[in-house]
Amino acid sequence: MRRTPFLAAALTGFFFAVSVAAQAPAASQGAPPPAQAGPGGRPGGLFVTFPQQTRKLASPDVIARGKAVFGVNCVACHGADLRGGDQGGPNLLRSLTALSDEHGELISPIIRGSRQDKGMPAFNLSDADSTAVAEYIHSVLALVGPKARPPGTADPSALNVLVGNASAGDAYFKAKCSSCHSVAGDLKGLAAKYDDPRTLQNTWVAGGAGPRGGTPGAGAPGKPASVSITLANGQKLEGTLVRKDDFIVTLLLPDGTRRSISLEGARDVPKVEVHEPLQAHRQIALTLDDKDMHDVTAYLATIK
């Protein structure tokens, strides 16, 4: 049976993951210090799936030597944070070779020139220096966050968004939002419903949690977009918008009938008016700055 390149890659990745899970040694002296378990049992919230996150690291003097050699020979292409430098080298935090290497057996040949045909120059380093570079790379990889976030950078999901002025947010709300919304009506208990400030902010800016993509008129739950269509003979159809593009508009009539009207090739193109509940949110989003966004979030967080 022929295997497509995609299938072969998928199978290779699967067996590699199984092999790592079965063979990765337990953390020991010299490994990254244990951290409090995060989501899914991962130490500090990290995915512990690659050897460099569980294996014993090299001694501090070897890592320091590797860092120095890396700084002289590799930074220009791969960057000081290993994410790629000014000369366009690849991101080593996402390199499968770097992730799979144990003690330089995969990285050292590349340093010496095995990938010159792909633009990686050869470096005349001793075995000790090339191995030290590999060990230094592992020491950095052992500390990366989810999605290859470099060590020492803030986790965006942990950032505090409640930094605004609630009084200023109240004023903005009254000026821009109160014609459609009321904290004593449709928004009553909003902060209790969305106790995570990031979710609260994302929800109010978007106008709700409506479906993504597809129908341009898809609104927030309970507030579907409506459409009015006037045909060439004067007949008017009104209902809930299902879909509209450059060629066809589909609506659901009050009696439950689904009707599609062609907008292409007709002698008299019907008049179509879409009434979008979230249009005001989309307009506000065009001019909403960070201060106003955080101020409104701080205000809405008080609506319990």
Secondary structure as a PSIPRED ss2 file (coil, helix, strand):
# PSIPRED VFORMAT (PSIPRED V4.0)

   1 M C   1.000  0.000  0.000
   2 R C   1.000  0.000  0.000
   3 R C   1.000  0.000  0.000
   4 T C   1.000  0.000  0.000
   5 P H   0.000  1.000  0.000
   6 F H   0.000  1.000  0.000
   7 L H   0.000  1.000  0.000
   8 A H   0.000  1.000  0.000
   9 A H   0.000  1.000  0.000
  10 A H   0.000  1.000  0.000
  11 L H   0.000  1.000  0.000
  12 T H   0.000  1.000  0.000
  13 G H   0.000  1.000  0.000
  14 F H   0.000  1.000  0.000
  15 F H   0.000  1.000  0.000
  16 F H   0.000  1.000  0.000
  17 A H   0.000  1.000  0.000
  18 V H   0.000  1.000  0.000
  19 S H   0.000  1.000  0.000
  20 V H   0.000  1.000  0.000
  21 A H   0.000  1.000  0.000
  22 A H   0.000  1.000  0.000
  23 Q H   0.000  1.000  0.000
  24 A C   1.000  0.000  0.000
  25 P C   1.000  0.000  0.000
  26 A C   1.000  0.000  0.000
  27 A C   1.000  0.000  0.000
  28 S C   1.000  0.000  0.000
  29 Q C   1.000  0.000  0.000
  30 G C   1.000  0.000  0.000
  31 A C   1.000  0.000  0.000
  32 P C   1.000  0.000  0.000
  33 P C   1.000  0.000  0.000
  34 P C   1.000  0.000  0.000
  35 A C   1.000  0.000  0.000
  36 Q C   1.000  0.000  0.000
  37 A E   0.000  0.000  1.000
  38 G C   1.000  0.000  0.000
  39 P H   0.000  1.000  0.000
  40 G H   0.000  1.000  0.000
  41 G H   0.000  1.000  0.000
  42 R C   1.000  0.000  0.000
  43 P E   0.000  0.000  1.000
  44 G C   1.000  0.000  0.000
  45 G C   1.000  0.000  0.000
  46 L C   1.000  0.000  0.000
  47 F C   1.000  0.000  0.000
  48 V C   1.000  0.000  0.000
  49 T C   1.000  0.000  0.000
  50 F C   1.000  0.000  0.000
  51 P H   0.000  1.000  0.000
  52 Q H   0.000  1.000  0.000
  53 Q H   0.000  1.000  0.000
  54 T C   1.000  0.000  0.000
  55 R C   1.000  0.000  0.000
  56 K C   1.000  0.000  0.000
  57 L C   1.000  0.000  0.000
  58 A C   1.000  0.000  0.000
  59 S C   1.000  0.000  0.000
  60 P H   0.000  1.000  0.000
  61 D H   0.000  1.000  0.000
  62 V H   0.000  1.000  0.000
  63 I H   0.000  1.000  0.000
  64 A H   0.000  1.000  0.000
  65 R H   0.000  1.000  0.000
  66 G H   0.000  1.000  0.000
  67 K H   0.000  1.000  0.000
  68 A H   0.000  1.000  0.000
  69 V H   0.000  1.000  0.000
  70 F H   0.000  1.000  0.000
  71 G H   0.000  1.000  0.000
  72 V H   0.000  1.000  0.000
  73 N H   0.000  1.000  0.000
  74 C C   1.000  0.000  0.000
  75 V H   0.000  1.000  0.000
  76 A H   0.000  1.000  0.000
  77 C H   0.000  1.000  0.000
  78 H H   0.000  1.000  0.000
  79 G C   1.000  0.000  0.000
  80 A C   1.000  0.000  0.000
  81 D C   1.000  0.000  0.000
  82 L C   1.000  0.000  0.000
  83 R C   1.000  0.000  0.000
  84 G C   1.000  0.000  0.000
  85 G C   1.000  0.000  0.000
  86 D C   1.000  0.000  0.000
  87 Q C   1.000  0.000  0.000
  88 G C   1.000  0.000  0.000
  89 G C   1.000  0.000  0.000
  90 P C   1.000  0.000  0.000
  91 N C   1.000  0.000  0.000
  92 L H   0.000  1.000  0.000
  93 L H   0.000  1.000  0.000
  94 R H   0.000  1.000  0.000
  95 S C   1.000  0.000  0.000
  96 L H   0.000  1.000  0.000
  97 T H   0.000  1.000  0.000
  98 A H   0.000  1.000  0.000
  99 L H   0.000  1.000  0.000
 100 S H   0.000  1.000  0.000
 101 D C   1.000  0.000  0.000
 102 E C   1.000  0.000  0.000
 103 H C   1.000  0.000  0.000
 104 G C   1.000  0.000  0.000
 105 E C   1.000  0.000  0.000
 106 L C   1.000  0.000  0.000
 107 I H   0.000  1.000  0.000
 108 S H   0.000  1.000  0.000
 109 P H   0.000  1.000  0.000
 110 I H   0.000  1.000  0.000
 111 I H   0.000  1.000  0.000
 112 R C   1.000  0.000  0.000
 113 G C   1.000  0.000  0.000
 114 S C   1.000  0.000  0.000
 115 R C   1.000  0.000  0.000
 116 Q H   0.000  1.000  0.000
 117 D H   0.000  1.000  0.000
 118 K H   0.000  1.000  0.000
 119 G C   1.000  0.000  0.000
 120 M C   1.000  0.000  0.000
 121 P C   1.000  0.000  0.000
 122 A C   1.000  0.000  0.000
 123 F C   1.000  0.000  0.000
 124 N C   1.000  0.000  0.000
 125 L C   1.000  0.000  0.000
 126 S C   1.000  0.000  0.000
 127 D H   0.000  1.000  0.000
 128 A H   0.000  1.000  0.000
 129 D H   0.000  1.000  0.000
 130 S H   0.000  1.000  0.000
 131 T H   0.000  1.000  0.000
 132 A H   0.000  1.000  0.000
 133 V H   0.000  1.000  0.000
 134 A H   0.000  1.000  0.000
 135 E H   0.000  1.000  0.000
 136 Y H   0.000  1.000  0.000
 137 I H   0.000  1.000  0.000
 138 H H   0.000  1.000  0.000
 139 S H   0.000  1.000  0.000
 140 V H   0.000  1.000  0.000
 141 L H   0.000  1.000  0.000
 142 A C   1.000  0.000  0.000
 143 L C   1.000  0.000  0.000
 144 V C   1.000  0.000  0.000
 145 G E   0.000  0.000  1.000
 146 P H   0.000  1.000  0.000
 147 K H   0.000  1.000  0.000
 148 A H   0.000  1.000  0.000
 149 R E   0.000  0.000  1.000
 150 P C   1.000  0.000  0.000
 151 P C   1.000  0.000  0.000
 152 G C   1.000  0.000  0.000
 153 T C   1.000  0.000  0.000
 154 A C   1.000  0.000  0.000
 155 D C   1.000  0.000  0.000
 156 P H   0.000  1.000  0.000
 157 S H   0.000  1.000  0.000
 158 A H   0.000  1.000  0.000
 159 L C   1.000  0.000  0.000
 160 N C   1.000  0.000  0.000
 161 V C   1.000  0.000  0.000
 162 L C   1.000  0.000  0.000
 163 V C   1.000  0.000  0.000
 164 G C   1.000  0.000  0.000
 165 N C   1.000  0.000  0.000
 166 A H   0.000  1.000  0.000
 167 S H   0.000  1.000  0.000
 168 A H   0.000  1.000  0.000
 169 G H   0.000  1.000  0.000
 170 D H   0.000  1.000  0.000
 171 A H   0.000  1.000  0.000
 172 Y H   0.000  1.000  0.000
 173 F H   0.000  1.000  0.000
 174 K H   0.000  1.000  0.000
 175 A H   0.000  1.000  0.000
 176 K H   0.000  1.000  0.000
 177 C C   1.000  0.000  0.000
 178 S C   1.000  0.000  0.000
 179 S C   1.000  0.000  0.000
 180 C C   1.000  0.000  0.000
 181 H C   1.000  0.000  0.000
 182 S C   1.000  0.000  0.000
 183 V C   1.000  0.000  0.000
 184 A C   1.000  0.000  0.000
 185 G C   1.000  0.000  0.000
 186 D C   1.000  0.000  0.000
 187 L C   1.000  0.000  0.000
 188 K C   1.000  0.000  0.000
 189 G C   1.000  0.000  0.000
 190 L H   0.000  1.000  0.000
 191 A H   0.000  1.000  0.000
 192 A H   0.000  1.000  0.000
 193 K H   0.000  1.000  0.000
 194 Y C   1.000  0.000  0.000
 195 D C   1.000  0.000  0.000
 196 D C   1.000  0.000  0.000
 197 P H   0.000  1.000  0.000
 198 R H   0.000  1.000  0.000
 199 T H   0.000  1.000  0.000
 200 L H   0.000  1.000  0.000
 201 Q H   0.000  1.000  0.000
 202 N H   0.000  1.000  0.000
 203 T H   0.000  1.000  0.000
 204 W H   0.000  1.000  0.000
 205 V H   0.000  1.000  0.000
 206 A H   0.000  1.000  0.000
 207 G C   1.000  0.000  0.000
 208 G C   1.000  0.000  0.000
 209 A C   1.000  0.000  0.000
 210 G C   1.000  0.000  0.000
 211 P C   1.000  0.000  0.000
 212 R C   1.000  0.000  0.000
 213 G C   1.000  0.000  0.000
 214 G C   1.000  0.000  0.000
 215 T C   1.000  0.000  0.000
 216 P C   1.000  0.000  0.000
 217 G C   1.000  0.000  0.000
 218 A C   1.000  0.000  0.000
 219 G C   1.000  0.000  0.000
 220 A C   1.000  0.000  0.000
 221 P C   1.000  0.000  0.000
 222 G C   1.000  0.000  0.000
 223 K C   1.000  0.000  0.000
 224 P C   1.000  0.000  0.000
 225 A C   1.000  0.000  0.000
 226 S E   0.000  0.000  1.000
 227 V E   0.000  0.000  1.000
 228 S E   0.000  0.000  1.000
 229 I E   0.000  0.000  1.000
 230 T E   0.000  0.000  1.000
 231 L C   1.000  0.000  0.000
 232 A C   1.000  0.000  0.000
 233 N C   1.000  0.000  0.000
 234 G C   1.000  0.000  0.000
 235 Q C   1.000  0.000  0.000
 236 K E   0.000  0.000  1.000
 237 L E   0.000  0.000  1.000
 238 E E   0.000  0.000  1.000
 239 G E   0.000  0.000  1.000
 240 T E   0.000  0.000  1.000
 241 L E   0.000  0.000  1.000
 242 V E   0.000  0.000  1.000
 243 R E   0.000  0.000  1.000
 244 K E   0.000  0.000  1.000
 245 D C   1.000  0.000  0.000
 246 D C   1.000  0.000  0.000
 247 F C   1.000  0.000  0.000
 248 I E   0.000  0.000  1.000
 249 V E   0.000  0.000  1.000
 250 T E   0.000  0.000  1.000
 251 L E   0.000  0.000  1.000
 252 L E   0.000  0.000  1.000
 253 L C   1.000  0.000  0.000
 254 P C   1.000  0.000  0.000
 255 D C   1.000  0.000  0.000
 256 G C   1.000  0.000  0.000
 257 T C   1.000  0.000  0.000
 258 R E   0.000  0.000  1.000
 259 R E   0.000  0.000  1.000
 260 S E   0.000  0.000  1.000
 261 I E   0.000  0.000  1.000
 262 S E   0.000  0.000  1.000
 263 L C   1.000  0.000  0.000
 264 E C   1.000  0.000  0.000
 265 G C   1.000  0.000  0.000
 266 A C   1.000  0.000  0.000
 267 R C   1.000  0.000  0.000
 268 D C   1.000  0.000  0.000
 269 V C   1.000  0.000  0.000
 270 P C   1.000  0.000  0.000
 271 K E   0.000  0.000  1.000
 272 V E   0.000  0.000  1.000
 273 E E   0.000  0.000  1.000
 274 V E   0.000  0.000  1.000
 275 H E   0.000  0.000  1.000
 276 E C   1.000  0.000  0.000
 277 P C   1.000  0.000  0.000
 278 L C   1.000  0.000  0.000
 279 Q H   0.000  1.000  0.000
 280 A H   0.000  1.000  0.000
 281 H H   0.000  1.000  0.000
 282 R H   0.000  1.000  0.000
 283 Q H   0.000  1.000  0.000
 284 I H   0.000  1.000  0.000
 285 A H   0.000  1.000  0.000
 286 L H   0.000  1.000  0.000
 287 T H   0.000  1.000  0.000
 288 L C   1.000  0.000  0.000
 289 D C   1.000  0.000  0.000
 290 D H   0.000  1.000  0.000
 291 K H   0.000  1.000  0.000
 292 D H   0.000  1.000  0.000
 293 M H   0.000  1.000  0.000
 294 H H   0.000  1.000  0.000
 295 D H   0.000  1.000  0.000
 296 V H   0.000  1.000  0.000
 297 T H   0.000  1.000  0.000
 298 A H   0.000  1.000  0.000
 299 Y H   0.000  1.000  0.000
 300 L H   0.000  1.000  0.000
 301 A C   1.000  0.000  0.000
 302 T C   1.000  0.000  0.000
 303 I C   1.000  0.000  0.000
 304 K C   1.000  0.000  0.000
